Amino acid sequence: MSSSPAPTPPNRPERGPFLTVHTALVLLTAAVVGLVMGGLIFVGGGTAAEAAFTGLTAGGVSVPVLRGLIG
């Protein structure tokens, strides 16, 4: 009795990673920037809403800048 090899799946194109290392690093750094800015506003006497708005704005604005800086 000879064993035949397992059937091969149909030809599928190889998928790349969900996020590249560059994208993950940019987004992670933007999140840290947003957390730091929001934390500084909150510790400095701002309200939670001001801190959240500042953190989200700083994180969002930093993405294109970080994309250009991190090569």
HELIX and SHEET records of a PDB file:
HELIX    1   1 VAL A   21  VAL A   43  1                                  23    
HELIX    2   2 ALA A   48  LEU A   69  1                                  22    
END                                                                             
